[in-house]
Amino acid sequence: MVATETQESSVKRGFRMPHVYVILFVLSALAALAAVATYIIPANQFERVEGPDGREVIDPDSYGPADATPTSFLDFVTAVPRGLVDAGEVVFFTFIIGGVFMVIRRTGIIENALDRLLRAFSNRRLLLIPVLITVFAALASLIGTQELALVYIPVLIPVIIALGYDSMVAVA
C-alpha cells in the first residue's frame, strides 16, 4: 500500500494550459506593474548625434536624466485599444486569412494535401520538417506578415503528430 502511494505521488503531471482568465489576469498584472514602474524608475536617455556617414547615432557617453513621463491611469486603460487601432491592418488581415483557412479546411483540401505529403515523405520523414520550414519561411518573406504563422499552426499540428513529434514542434 505504501509503495503504490509513493509511486502515485512521484508521477509527474504534464503541462496544462491555464484558463484564459488566469492568463488575462497575469498579463494585466504585469502591465499594471510596468505602469507603476514608470513612477518609480527614473527616466534616462542617450543623446542622439549625427554620425560620420550622416545618419543619426547614439552618443555612448551622453547617458543622463530625461523628462519623466509616467503612465497615467487613462493611458494604462486605453493602451490595448490604441494598440489594436494602430495595428488594425495586421489584426484585420490575420482574421481574414484565418477565415479563409477555415473555409478551405472545411472543404478537406488541406487534409488531403497533407495526407499526400505524408505519403510522399513516408520513407524520409526527417526531411519533411526542413521542407515545411523552407515553405513557410518563403511564404513569410514573400507576403511579409510573419504574424500569419499563427494561422498555420492548427494545420501543421496533425502533420507533426503523424511524424511522431508533439505539438510543440509544430509551434516551433
Sequence and secondary structure as in RCSB ss.txt:
>XXXX:A:sequence
MVATETQESSVKRGFRMPHVYVILFVLSALAALAAVATYIIPANQFERVEGPDGREVIDPDSYGPADATPTSFLD
FVTAVPRGLVDAGEVVFFTFIIGGVFMVIRRTGIIENALDRLLRAFSNRRLLLIPVLITVFAALASLIGTQELAL
VYIPVLIPVIIALGYDSMVAVA
>XXXX:A:secstr
 HHHHHHHHH         HHHHHHHHHHHHHHHHHHHHHS  EE  EEE TTS EEE TT  EE       HHH
HHHHHHHHHHHTHHHHHHHHHHHHHHHHHHHHTHHHHHHHHHHHHTSS HHHHHHHHHHHHHHHHHHH  GGGHH
HHHHHHHHHHHHTT  HHHHH 
